[in-house]
Each structure stands twice: as structure tokens, then as C-alpha cells.
């Protein structure tokens, strides 16, 4: 089972360059409990980037850069399939 509705979709975030940015997402209820990954501008984010931390439904950018600005989507995945959230914009000024 994987419901359609995100309990909390990510919202737009505006930060100054150098500041931390946090995007939060609470995935839909599912059985088994879905895992959360993130996409930026249509590409899946890698947790290999040491500035990015993905924990639970949170995406934390340690020190935001202009290059981090873009459109982010929270993706919930379990054996049934995937659901993508509404997009959220990260603005870095």
C-alpha cells in the first residue's frame, strides 16, 4: 500500500548563500513504510555529497550555494511504487 497524499509536502525555502537550508517532507502512509529520496531539477540527489544530509524526510544543505537553487521534489518509494510530492523551490540569494 502507498497512499497518494503526502502528510507534509516540502515548501519553498529562501536562504542566504552560506546559510543552511532545510527542506522537510513527510511521505504518505504506506505498508511497508516508504523510504524518502530527493530530486533536484529532475535528477535524483546523491547522499555522497558531504554537504547534503538526508535523514527521515528532511533534506539538509549544510552551506547553501547558488548552485543549490532549483526545484526539489520529495519521492516516497516502497515495493508498491513511487509517489512524487509537489515541487518546492529553493532560492539562494
N, C-alpha and C positions, 0 to 999 in steps of 0.2 A: 504494500500500500504506500502511495505517496500522494498526499493531497496537493491541490493546486495553489492554495493560498499560503504565502509567506506570513509567518506570525509577525515578523518585522522586516520589511524590505529596507535596503540601505537608503539613506537620504543624502542629498547633496552636501558637500563639505567644502568650505573655503578656508585655506590656511596660508600663512606667510611662508615663503621659502625658508627652509631650515627648521621650521617647526614640525612637530609630529602631527600626523593625520591619522584619524581612526574612522573606518567605515564599519558599521555594525549591521549584521543581518541575522535574523532568527528564522531558520528554514521551516518549511511546512512540516507538520507532523507526518511521520511515516513509520512503517514497520518493514524491515529494520530501520532504526533511526538513520536519517540521511547524513552523509558527510557533506561538508561545505567546501567548495573551492571558489576561486575568484577569476574573473576575466576582465581584462582591460582592453578597450577598443577592439573587442572580438577575439583577443588572444588569451589563452589560459596563462595565469601568472605562475611562476615557479617559486617554490619556497626555498630555492637555492640562493636567491638574492638575500644577502645578510641584512639589508635594510628593511626587508618585509617580514612581518610576523603574522602567521595565520593561526589563530587559536580560537576554537569554537567557531562562532560565526563572525569573529572580528578580524578585520584586516588592518594591521598597524604599520604605518610607514614611519620609520624612525626619524628621518630628517627629509622632509618633502623637498623635491626639486621640481623645476619647471617641467622636466620630462615625465614626472609622475602624474601631471594633469591629464585628464581624459575621462572617458566614460567607463564606469565599473559596473559589473553585473555579478551578483552572488548566484552560484549554481549549487543546487542541492541534488545529491546523487545517492541512489540506493539500487538494489537489484531490479526494481521495477523500471527505473529510468531516471531521467533528469528533469529538473524544473529550473528555469532561469527567472530571477527576480526582475522587476522593473529596473531600468538603468539609473544609476546615480552618477552625478558629475563631481569630480574632484578638481577644484580650481586652486592653483598655486600662484600667488602674486608676489 
